[in-house]
Amino acid sequence: MDQRFIIEMGMGNDQYGQDYTKAAARAIEDAIRHSAIPLFEATGLSHDQMRVQVTVGVQAPEQVDCDALAEKLPRGRAEVTAVFGGLNVENPDTGKVLVIASAAVEAFLPYQGG
């Protein structure tokens, strides 16, 4: 049984390209930028034991390349899922859409209790 030991949230956007994967990548980077996990150095546990579960919310989840995002995560066994969320904001002068994504990055380890 895995236990969640960290959850971080982040926000990212793509202002000009209407690229949902780019906005999601920036949201994930924002979330993990806030984390420092000394647990591995303190305990000797391997990063390979960590399961990383990422959920990104955007207005067009089918346009997110989840596999490409998972490959960019620096540690652990990662899985990325895109769901409906985030926000699209249209510029009324140009009709261009600003894509805003939100991300939750969760890390799990096998149960460490006795």
Buried (B, 14 or more C-beta within 10 A) or exposed (E): EBEEEBEBEBBBBBBEEBBBBBBBBBBBBBBBEEEEBEBBEEEEBEEEBBBBBBBBBBBBBEBBBBEEBBEEBEBBBBBBBBEEBBBBEEEEEEEEBBBBBBBBBBBBBEEEEE
